Amino acid sequence: MIETILMVIVAVAIAAILFFLLRNGLKLLINAVCGVVILFIVSYFNLAPIGDLSIAQVIVCAVGGILGAALLIILSFFGIVI
C-alpha cells in the first residue's frame, strides 16, 4: 500500500516538473521561431544589409530569438555581418 502511494507521489512530482519545463520550453520555442521568421523576412525583402543567410545567423536567431534577430540587424547596419 505504501509503495503505491509513493509511486503516485513520484508520478505527480514528475508530471509537475514536466509541466513547468514544457510551459517555459514552449515560450522559448515560440521566441526562437519568431526570431528566425523575422530574419528570413528581413533577408527576403532586403530590409537590412545582412547579405545571404548563413548557418551562424540562423543559430543566433534560434538561440536568441527576437533579440538575436534585432542584434543581427543592428550589427549589419554597422557593417558587421556574421
Distance bins in CASP14 RR format, pairs under 12 A and 6 or more apart:
PFRMAT RR
TARGET T0000
AUTHOR 0000-0000-0000
RMODE 2
METHOD distances of the structure
MODEL  1
1 7 0 0 0 0 0 1 0 0 0 0 0
1 8 0 0 0 0 0 1 0 0 0 0 0
2 8 0 0 0 0 0 1 0 0 0 0 0
2 9 0 0 0 0 0 1 0 0 0 0 0
3 9 0 0 0 0 0 1 0 0 0 0 0
3 10 0 0 0 0 0 1 0 0 0 0 0
4 10 0 0 0 0 0 1 0 0 0 0 0
4 11 0 0 0 0 0 1 0 0 0 0 0
5 11 0 0 0 0 0 1 0 0 0 0 0
5 12 0 0 0 0 0 1 0 0 0 0 0
6 12 0 0 0 0 0 1 0 0 0 0 0
6 13 0 0 0 0 0 1 0 0 0 0 0
7 13 0 0 0 0 0 1 0 0 0 0 0
7 14 0 0 0 0 0 1 0 0 0 0 0
8 14 0 0 0 0 0 1 0 0 0 0 0
8 15 0 0 0 0 0 1 0 0 0 0 0
9 15 0 0 0 0 0 1 0 0 0 0 0
9 16 0 0 0 0 0 1 0 0 0 0 0
10 16 0 0 0 0 0 1 0 0 0 0 0
10 17 0 0 0 0 0 1 0 0 0 0 0
11 17 0 0 0 0 0 1 0 0 0 0 0
11 18 0 0 0 0 0 1 0 0 0 0 0
12 18 0 0 0 0 0 1 0 0 0 0 0
12 19 0 0 0 0 0 1 0 0 0 0 0
13 19 0 0 0 0 0 1 0 0 0 0 0
13 20 0 0 0 0 0 1 0 0 0 0 0
14 20 0 0 0 0 0 1 0 0 0 0 0
14 21 0 0 0 0 0 1 0 0 0 0 0
15 21 0 0 0 0 0 1 0 0 0 0 0
15 22 0 0 0 0 0 1 0 0 0 0 0
16 22 0 0 0 0 0 1 0 0 0 0 0
16 23 0 0 0 0 0 1 0 0 0 0 0
17 23 0 0 0 0 0 1 0 0 0 0 0
17 24 0 0 0 0 0 1 0 0 0 0 0
18 24 0 0 0 0 0 1 0 0 0 0 0
18 25 0 0 0 0 0 1 0 0 0 0 0
18 26 0 0 0 0 0 1 0 0 0 0 0
19 25 0 0 0 0 0 1 0 0 0 0 0
19 26 0 0 0 0 0 1 0 0 0 0 0
20 26 0 0 0 0 0 1 0 0 0 0 0
20 27 0 0 0 0 0 1 0 0 0 0 0
21 27 0 0 0 0 0 1 0 0 0 0 0
21 28 0 0 0 0 0 1 0 0 0 0 0
21 29 0 0 0 0 0 1 0 0 0 0 0
22 28 0 0 0 0 0 1 0 0 0 0 0
22 29 0 0 0 0 1 0 0 0 0 0 0
23 29 0 0 0 0 0 1 0 0 0 0 0
23 30 0 0 0 0 0 1 0 0 0 0 0
24 30 0 0 0 0 0 1 0 0 0 0 0
24 31 0 0 0 0 0 1 0 0 0 0 0
25 31 0 0 0 0 1 0 0 0 0 0 0
25 32 0 0 0 0 1 0 0 0 0 0 0
25 33 0 0 0 0 0 1 0 0 0 0 0
26 32 0 0 0 0 0 1 0 0 0 0 0
26 33 0 0 0 0 0 1 0 0 0 0 0
27 33 0 0 0 0 0 1 0 0 0 0 0
27 34 0 0 0 0 0 1 0 0 0 0 0
27 65 0 0 0 0 0 1 0 0 0 0 0
27 66 0 0 0 0 0 1 0 0 0 0 0
28 34 0 0 0 0 0 1 0 0 0 0 0
28 35 0 0 0 0 0 1 0 0 0 0 0
28 62 0 0 0 0 0 1 0 0 0 0 0
28 63 0 0 0 0 1 0 0 0 0 0 0
28 64 0 0 0 0 1 0 0 0 0 0 0
28 65 0 0 0 0 1 0 0 0 0 0 0
28 66 0 0 0 0 0 1 0 0 0 0 0
29 35 0 0 0 0 0 1 0 0 0 0 0
29 36 0 0 0 0 0 1 0 0 0 0 0
29 62 0 0 0 0 1 0 0 0 0 0 0
29 63 0 0 0 0 0 1 0 0 0 0 0
29 64 0 0 0 0 0 1 0 0 0 0 0
29 65 0 0 0 0 0 1 0 0 0 0 0
30 36 0 0 0 0 0 1 0 0 0 0 0
30 37 0 0 0 0 0 1 0 0 0 0 0
30 65 0 0 0 0 1 0 0 0 0 0 0
30 66 0 0 0 0 1 0 0 0 0 0 0
31 37 0 0 0 0 0 1 0 0 0 0 0
31 38 0 0 0 0 0 1 0 0 0 0 0
31 61 0 0 0 0 1 0 0 0 0 0 0
31 62 0 0 0 0 1 0 0 0 0 0 0
31 63 0 0 0 0 1 0 0 0 0 0 0
31 64 1 0 0 1 0 0 0 0 0 0 0
31 65 1 0 1 0 0 0 0 0 0 0 0
31 66 1 0 0 1 0 0 0 0 0 0 0
31 67 0 0 0 0 1 0 0 0 0 0 0
31 68 0 0 0 0 1 0 0 0 0 0 0
31 69 0 0 0 0 0 1 0 0 0 0 0
31 70 0 0 0 0 0 1 0 0 0 0 0
32 38 0 0 0 0 0 1 0 0 0 0 0
32 39 0 0 0 0 0 1 0 0 0 0 0
32 58 0 0 0 0 0 1 0 0 0 0 0
32 59 0 0 0 0 0 1 0 0 0 0 0
32 60 0 0 0 0 0 1 0 0 0 0 0
32 61 1 0 0 1 0 0 0 0 0 0 0
32 62 1 0 1 0 0 0 0 0 0 0 0
32 63 1 0 0 1 0 0 0 0 0 0 0
32 64 1 0 0 1 0 0 0 0 0 0 0
32 65 1 0 1 0 0 0 0 0 0 0 0
32 66 0 0 0 0 1 0 0 0 0 0 0
32 67 0 0 0 0 0 1 0 0 0 0 0
32 68 0 0 0 0 1 0 0 0 0 0 0
32 69 0 0 0 0 0 1 0 0 0 0 0
33 39 0 0 0 0 0 1 0 0 0 0 0
33 40 0 0 0 0 0 1 0 0 0 0 0
33 58 0 0 0 0 0 1 0 0 0 0 0
33 61 0 0 0 0 1 0 0 0 0 0 0
33 62 0 0 0 0 1 0 0 0 0 0 0
33 64 0 0 0 0 0 1 0 0 0 0 0
33 65 0 0 0 0 1 0 0 0 0 0 0
33 66 0 0 0 0 1 0 0 0 0 0 0
33 69 0 0 0 0 0 1 0 0 0 0 0
34 40 0 0 0 0 0 1 0 0 0 0 0
34 41 0 0 0 0 0 1 0 0 0 0 0
34 61 0 0 0 0 1 0 0 0 0 0 0
34 62 0 0 0 0 0 1 0 0 0 0 0
34 64 0 0 0 0 0 1 0 0 0 0 0
34 65 1 0 0 1 0 0 0 0 0 0 0
34 66 1 0 1 0 0 0 0 0 0 0 0
34 67 0 0 0 0 0 1 0 0 0 0 0
34 68 0 0 0 0 0 1 0 0 0 0 0
34 69 0 0 0 0 1 0 0 0 0 0 0
34 70 0 0 0 0 0 1 0 0 0 0 0
35 41 0 0 0 0 1 0 0 0 0 0 0
35 42 0 0 0 0 1 0 0 0 0 0 0
35 43 0 0 0 0 0 1 0 0 0 0 0
35 57 0 0 0 0 0 1 0 0 0 0 0
35 58 0 0 0 0 1 0 0 0 0 0 0
35 59 0 0 0 0 0 1 0 0 0 0 0
35 60 0 0 0 0 1 0 0 0 0 0 0
35 61 1 0 1 0 0 0 0 0 0 0 0
35 62 1 0 0 1 0 0 0 0 0 0 0
35 63 0 0 0 0 0 1 0 0 0 0 0
35 64 1 0 0 1 0 0 0 0 0 0 0
35 65 1 0 1 0 0 0 0 0 0 0 0
35 66 1 0 1 0 0 0 0 0 0 0 0
35 67 0 0 0 0 1 0 0 0 0 0 0
35 68 1 0 0 1 0 0 0 0 0 0 0
35 69 1 0 1 0 0 0 0 0 0 0 0
35 70 0 0 0 0 1 0 0 0 0 0 0
35 71 0 0 0 0 0 1 0 0 0 0 0
35 72 0 0 0 0 1 0 0 0 0 0 0
35 73 0 0 0 0 0 1 0 0 0 0 0
36 42 0 0 0 0 0 1 0 0 0 0 0
36 43 0 0 0 0 0 1 0 0 0 0 0
36 53 0 0 0 0 1 0 0 0 0 0 0
36 55 0 0 0 0 0 1 0 0 0 0 0
36 57 0 0 0 0 1 0 0 0 0 0 0
36 58 1 0 0 1 0 0 0 0 0 0 0
36 59 0 0 0 0 1 0 0 0 0 0 0
36 60 0 0 0 0 1 0 0 0 0 0 0
36 61 1 0 1 0 0 0 0 0 0 0 0
36 62 1 0 1 0 0 0 0 0 0 0 0
36 63 0 0 0 0 0 1 0 0 0 0 0
36 64 0 0 0 0 1 0 0 0 0 0 0
36 65 1 0 0 1 0 0 0 0 0 0 0
36 66 0 0 0 0 1 0 0 0 0 0 0
36 68 0 0 0 0 1 0 0 0 0 0 0
36 69 1 0 0 1 0 0 0 0 0 0 0
36 72 0 0 0 0 0 1 0 0 0 0 0
37 43 0 0 0 0 0 1 0 0 0 0 0
37 44 0 0 0 0 0 1 0 0 0 0 0
37 58 0 0 0 0 0 1 0 0 0 0 0
37 61 0 0 0 0 1 0 0 0 0 0 0
37 62 0 0 0 0 0 1 0 0 0 0 0
37 65 0 0 0 0 1 0 0 0 0 0 0
37 66 0 0 0 0 1 0 0 0 0 0 0
37 69 0 0 0 0 1 0 0 0 0 0 0
38 44 0 0 0 0 0 1 0 0 0 0 0
38 45 0 0 0 0 0 1 0 0 0 0 0
38 47 0 0 0 0 1 0 0 0 0 0 0
38 48 0 0 0 0 0 1 0 0 0 0 0
38 50 0 0 0 0 0 1 0 0 0 0 0
38 53 0 0 0 0 0 1 0 0 0 0 0
38 57 0 0 0 0 0 1 0 0 0 0 0
38 58 0 0 0 0 0 1 0 0 0 0 0
38 60 0 0 0 0 0 1 0 0 0 0 0
38 61 1 0 0 1 0 0 0 0 0 0 0
38 62 0 0 0 0 0 1 0 0 0 0 0
38 64 0 0 0 0 0 1 0 0 0 0 0
38 65 0 0 0 0 1 0 0 0 0 0 0
38 66 1 0 0 1 0 0 0 0 0 0 0
38 67 0 0 0 0 0 1 0 0 0 0 0
38 68 0 0 0 0 1 0 0 0 0 0 0
38 69 1 0 1 0 0 0 0 0 0 0 0
38 70 0 0 0 0 1 0 0 0 0 0 0
38 71 0 0 0 0 0 1 0 0 0 0 0
38 72 0 0 0 0 1 0 0 0 0 0 0
38 73 0 0 0 0 1 0 0 0 0 0 0
39 45 0 0 0 0 0 1 0 0 0 0 0
39 47 0 0 0 0 0 1 0 0 0 0 0
39 48 0 0 0 0 1 0 0 0 0 0 0
39 50 1 0 0 1 0 0 0 0 0 0 0
39 51 0 0 0 0 0 1 0 0 0 0 0
39 52 0 0 0 0 0 1 0 0 0 0 0
39 53 1 0 0 1 0 0 0 0 0 0 0
39 54 0 0 0 0 0 1 0 0 0 0 0
39 55 0 0 0 0 0 1 0 0 0 0 0
39 56 0 0 0 0 0 1 0 0 0 0 0
39 57 1 0 0 1 0 0 0 0 0 0 0
39 58 1 0 0 1 0 0 0 0 0 0 0
39 59 0 0 0 0 0 1 0 0 0 0 0
39 60 0 0 0 0 1 0 0 0 0 0 0
39 61 1 0 1 0 0 0 0 0 0 0 0
39 62 0 0 0 0 1 0 0 0 0 0 0
39 64 0 0 0 0 0 1 0 0 0 0 0
39 65 0 0 0 0 1 0 0 0 0 0 0
39 66 0 0 0 0 1 0 0 0 0 0 0
39 67 0 0 0 0 0 1 0 0 0 0 0
39 68 0 0 0 0 1 0 0 0 0 0 0
39 69 1 0 1 0 0 0 0 0 0 0 0
39 70 0 0 0 0 1 0 0 0 0 0 0
39 71 0 0 0 0 0 1 0 0 0 0 0
39 72 1 0 0 1 0 0 0 0 0 0 0
39 73 0 0 0 0 1 0 0 0 0 0 0
39 76 0 0 0 0 0 1 0 0 0 0 0
39 82 0 0 0 0 0 1 0 0 0 0 0
40 47 0 0 0 0 0 1 0 0 0 0 0
40 50 0 0 0 0 0 1 0 0 0 0 0
40 52 0 0 0 0 0 1 0 0 0 0 0
40 53 1 0 0 1 0 0 0 0 0 0 0
40 57 0 0 0 0 0 1 0 0 0 0 0
40 58 0 0 0 0 1 0 0 0 0 0 0
40 61 0 0 0 0 1 0 0 0 0 0 0
40 62 0 0 0 0 0 1 0 0 0 0 0
40 69 0 0 0 0 1 0 0 0 0 0 0
40 72 0 0 0 0 0 1 0 0 0 0 0
41 47 1 0 0 1 0 0 0 0 0 0 0
41 48 0 0 0 0 0 1 0 0 0 0 0
41 50 0 0 0 0 0 1 0 0 0 0 0
41 53 0 0 0 0 0 1 0 0 0 0 0
41 61 0 0 0 0 0 1 0 0 0 0 0
41 69 0 0 0 0 1 0 0 0 0 0 0
41 73 0 0 0 0 0 1 0 0 0 0 0
42 48 1 0 1 0 0 0 0 0 0 0 0
42 49 0 0 0 0 1 0 0 0 0 0 0
42 50 1 0 0 1 0 0 0 0 0 0 0
42 51 0 0 0 0 1 0 0 0 0 0 0
42 53 0 0 0 0 1 0 0 0 0 0 0
42 57 0 0 0 0 0 1 0 0 0 0 0
42 61 0 0 0 0 0 1 0 0 0 0 0
42 66 0 0 0 0 0 1 0 0 0 0 0
42 68 0 0 0 0 0 1 0 0 0 0 0
42 69 1 0 0 1 0 0 0 0 0 0 0
42 70 0 0 0 0 1 0 0 0 0 0 0
42 72 0 0 0 0 1 0 0 0 0 0 0
42 73 1 0 0 1 0 0 0 0 0 0 0
42 74 0 0 0 0 0 1 0 0 0 0 0
42 76 0 0 0 0 1 0 0 0 0 0 0
42 77 0 0 0 0 0 1 0 0 0 0 0
43 49 0 0 0 0 0 1 0 0 0 0 0
43 50 1 0 1 0 0 0 0 0 0 0 0
43 51 1 0 0 1 0 0 0 0 0 0 0
43 52 1 0 0 1 0 0 0 0 0 0 0
43 53 1 0 1 0 0 0 0 0 0 0 0
43 54 0 0 0 0 0 1 0 0 0 0 0
43 57 0 0 0 0 1 0 0 0 0 0 0
43 58 0 0 0 0 0 1 0 0 0 0 0
43 61 0 0 0 0 0 1 0 0 0 0 0
43 69 0 0 0 0 0 1 0 0 0 0 0
43 72 0 0 0 0 1 0 0 0 0 0 0
43 73 0 0 0 0 0 1 0 0 0 0 0
43 76 0 0 0 0 0 1 0 0 0 0 0
43 81 0 0 0 0 0 1 0 0 0 0 0
44 50 0 0 0 0 0 1 0 0 0 0 0
44 51 0 0 0 0 0 1 0 0 0 0 0
44 52 0 0 0 0 0 1 0 0 0 0 0
44 53 0 0 0 0 1 0 0 0 0 0 0
46 52 0 0 0 0 0 1 0 0 0 0 0
46 73 0 0 0 0 0 1 0 0 0 0 0
46 76 0 0 0 0 0 1 0 0 0 0 0
47 69 0 0 0 0 0 1 0 0 0 0 0
47 72 0 0 0 0 0 1 0 0 0 0 0
47 73 1 0 0 1 0 0 0 0 0 0 0
47 76 0 0 0 0 1 0 0 0 0 0 0
47 77 0 0 0 0 0 1 0 0 0 0 0
48 57 0 0 0 0 0 1 0 0 0 0 0
48 69 0 0 0 0 1 0 0 0 0 0 0
48 70 0 0 0 0 0 1 0 0 0 0 0
48 71 0 0 0 0 0 1 0 0 0 0 0
48 72 0 0 0 0 1 0 0 0 0 0 0
48 73 1 0 1 0 0 0 0 0 0 0 0
48 74 0 0 0 0 1 0 0 0 0 0 0
48 75 0 0 0 0 1 0 0 0 0 0 0
48 76 1 0 1 0 0 0 0 0 0 0 0
48 77 1 0 0 1 0 0 0 0 0 0 0
48 78 0 0 0 0 0 1 0 0 0 0 0
48 79 0 0 0 0 0 1 0 0 0 0 0
48 80 0 0 0 0 0 1 0 0 0 0 0
48 81 0 0 0 0 1 0 0 0 0 0 0
49 72 0 0 0 0 0 1 0 0 0 0 0
49 73 0 0 0 0 1 0 0 0 0 0 0
49 74 0 0 0 0 0 1 0 0 0 0 0
49 75 0 0 0 0 0 1 0 0 0 0 0
49 76 1 0 1 0 0 0 0 0 0 0 0
49 77 1 0 0 1 0 0 0 0 0 0 0
49 78 0 0 0 0 1 0 0 0 0 0 0
49 79 1 0 0 1 0 0 0 0 0 0 0
49 80 0 0 0 0 0 1 0 0 0 0 0
49 81 1 0 0 1 0 0 0 0 0 0 0
50 56 0 0 0 0 0 1 0 0 0 0 0
50 57 1 0 0 1 0 0 0 0 0 0 0
50 58 0 0 0 0 0 1 0 0 0 0 0
50 60 0 0 0 0 0 1 0 0 0 0 0
50 61 0 0 0 0 0 1 0 0 0 0 0
50 68 0 0 0 0 0 1 0 0 0 0 0
50 69 0 0 0 0 1 0 0 0 0 0 0
50 70 0 0 0 0 0 1 0 0 0 0 0
50 71 0 0 0 0 0 1 0 0 0 0 0
50 72 1 0 0 1 0 0 0 0 0 0 0
50 73 1 0 0 1 0 0 0 0 0 0 0
50 74 0 0 0 0 0 1 0 0 0 0 0
50 75 0 0 0 0 1 0 0 0 0 0 0
50 76 1 0 1 0 0 0 0 0 0 0 0
50 77 0 0 0 0 1 0 0 0 0 0 0
50 78 0 0 0 0 0 1 0 0 0 0 0
50 79 0 0 0 0 1 0 0 0 0 0 0
50 80 0 0 0 0 0 1 0 0 0 0 0
50 81 1 0 1 0 0 0 0 0 0 0 0
50 82 0 0 0 0 1 0 0 0 0 0 0
51 57 0 0 0 0 1 0 0 0 0 0 0
51 72 0 0 0 0 0 1 0 0 0 0 0
51 73 0 0 0 0 0 1 0 0 0 0 0
51 76 1 0 0 1 0 0 0 0 0 0 0
51 79 0 0 0 0 0 1 0 0 0 0 0
51 81 1 0 0 1 0 0 0 0 0 0 0
51 82 0 0 0 0 0 1 0 0 0 0 0
52 58 0 0 0 0 0 1 0 0 0 0 0
52 76 0 0 0 0 0 1 0 0 0 0 0
52 81 0 0 0 0 1 0 0 0 0 0 0
52 82 0 0 0 0 0 1 0 0 0 0 0
53 59 0 0 0 0 0 1 0 0 0 0 0
53 60 0 0 0 0 0 1 0 0 0 0 0
53 61 0 0 0 0 1 0 0 0 0 0 0
53 69 0 0 0 0 0 1 0 0 0 0 0
53 72 0 0 0 0 1 0 0 0 0 0 0
53 76 0 0 0 0 0 1 0 0 0 0 0
53 81 0 0 0 0 0 1 0 0 0 0 0
53 82 0 0 0 0 0 1 0 0 0 0 0
54 60 0 0 0 0 1 0 0 0 0 0 0
54 61 0 0 0 0 0 1 0 0 0 0 0
54 72 0 0 0 0 0 1 0 0 0 0 0
54 76 0 0 0 0 0 1 0 0 0 0 0
54 81 0 0 0 0 1 0 0 0 0 0 0
54 82 1 0 0 1 0 0 0 0 0 0 0
55 61 0 0 0 0 0 1 0 0 0 0 0
55 62 0 0 0 0 0 1 0 0 0 0 0
55 82 0 0 0 0 1 0 0 0 0 0 0
56 62 0 0 0 0 0 1 0 0 0 0 0
56 63 0 0 0 0 0 1 0 0 0 0 0
56 68 0 0 0 0 0 1 0 0 0 0 0
56 72 0 0 0 0 1 0 0 0 0 0 0
56 75 0 0 0 0 0 1 0 0 0 0 0
56 81 0 0 0 0 1 0 0 0 0 0 0
56 82 1 0 1 0 0 0 0 0 0 0 0
57 63 0 0 0 0 0 1 0 0 0 0 0
57 64 0 0 0 0 0 1 0 0 0 0 0
57 65 0 0 0 0 0 1 0 0 0 0 0
57 68 0 0 0 0 1 0 0 0 0 0 0
57 69 0 0 0 0 1 0 0 0 0 0 0
57 71 0 0 0 0 0 1 0 0 0 0 0
57 72 1 0 1 0 0 0 0 0 0 0 0
57 73 0 0 0 0 0 1 0 0 0 0 0
57 75 0 0 0 0 0 1 0 0 0 0 0
57 76 0 0 0 0 1 0 0 0 0 0 0
57 80 0 0 0 0 0 1 0 0 0 0 0
57 81 0 0 0 0 1 0 0 0 0 0 0
57 82 1 0 1 0 0 0 0 0 0 0 0
58 64 0 0 0 0 0 1 0 0 0 0 0
58 65 0 0 0 0 0 1 0 0 0 0 0
58 68 0 0 0 0 0 1 0 0 0 0 0
58 69 0 0 0 0 0 1 0 0 0 0 0
58 72 0 0 0 0 1 0 0 0 0 0 0
58 82 0 0 0 0 0 1 0 0 0 0 0
59 65 0 0 0 0 0 1 0 0 0 0 0
59 68 0 0 0 0 0 1 0 0 0 0 0
59 69 0 0 0 0 0 1 0 0 0 0 0
59 72 0 0 0 0 0 1 0 0 0 0 0
59 82 0 0 0 0 1 0 0 0 0 0 0
60 66 0 0 0 0 0 1 0 0 0 0 0
60 67 0 0 0 0 1 0 0 0 0 0 0
60 68 1 0 1 0 0 0 0 0 0 0 0
60 69 0 0 0 0 1 0 0 0 0 0 0
60 70 0 0 0 0 0 1 0 0 0 0 0
60 71 1 0 0 1 0 0 0 0 0 0 0
60 72 1 0 1 0 0 0 0 0 0 0 0
60 73 0 0 0 0 0 1 0 0 0 0 0
60 75 0 0 0 0 1 0 0 0 0 0 0
60 76 0 0 0 0 0 1 0 0 0 0 0
60 81 0 0 0 0 0 1 0 0 0 0 0
60 82 1 0 0 1 0 0 0 0 0 0 0
61 67 0 0 0 0 1 0 0 0 0 0 0
61 68 1 0 1 0 0 0 0 0 0 0 0
61 69 1 0 1 0 0 0 0 0 0 0 0
61 70 0 0 0 0 1 0 0 0 0 0 0
61 71 0 0 0 0 1 0 0 0 0 0 0
61 72 1 0 0 1 0 0 0 0 0 0 0
61 73 0 0 0 0 0 1 0 0 0 0 0
61 82 0 0 0 0 0 1 0 0 0 0 0
62 68 0 0 0 0 1 0 0 0 0 0 0
62 69 0 0 0 0 0 1 0 0 0 0 0
62 72 0 0 0 0 0 1 0 0 0 0 0
63 69 0 0 0 0 0 1 0 0 0 0 0
63 71 0 0 0 0 0 1 0 0 0 0 0
63 72 0 0 0 0 0 1 0 0 0 0 0
64 70 0 0 0 0 1 0 0 0 0 0 0
64 71 1 0 0 1 0 0 0 0 0 0 0
64 72 0 0 0 0 1 0 0 0 0 0 0
65 71 0 0 0 0 1 0 0 0 0 0 0
65 72 0 0 0 0 0 1 0 0 0 0 0
66 72 0 0 0 0 0 1 0 0 0 0 0
66 73 0 0 0 0 0 1 0 0 0 0 0
67 73 0 0 0 0 0 1 0 0 0 0 0
67 74 0 0 0 0 0 1 0 0 0 0 0
68 74 0 0 0 0 1 0 0 0 0 0 0
68 75 0 0 0 0 1 0 0 0 0 0 0
68 76 0 0 0 0 0 1 0 0 0 0 0
68 82 0 0 0 0 0 1 0 0 0 0 0
69 75 0 0 0 0 0 1 0 0 0 0 0
69 76 0 0 0 0 0 1 0 0 0 0 0
69 82 0 0 0 0 0 1 0 0 0 0 0
70 76 0 0 0 0 0 1 0 0 0 0 0
70 77 0 0 0 0 0 1 0 0 0 0 0
71 77 0 0 0 0 0 1 0 0 0 0 0
71 78 0 0 0 0 0 1 0 0 0 0 0
71 80 0 0 0 0 0 1 0 0 0 0 0
71 82 0 0 0 0 1 0 0 0 0 0 0
72 78 0 0 0 0 0 1 0 0 0 0 0
72 79 0 0 0 0 0 1 0 0 0 0 0
72 80 0 0 0 0 1 0 0 0 0 0 0
72 81 0 0 0 0 1 0 0 0 0 0 0
72 82 1 0 0 1 0 0 0 0 0 0 0
73 79 0 0 0 0 0 1 0 0 0 0 0
73 80 0 0 0 0 0 1 0 0 0 0 0
73 81 0 0 0 0 0 1 0 0 0 0 0
73 82 0 0 0 0 0 1 0 0 0 0 0
74 80 0 0 0 0 1 0 0 0 0 0 0
74 81 0 0 0 0 0 1 0 0 0 0 0
75 81 1 0 0 1 0 0 0 0 0 0 0
75 82 1 0 0 1 0 0 0 0 0 0 0
76 82 0 0 0 0 1 0 0 0 0 0 0
END
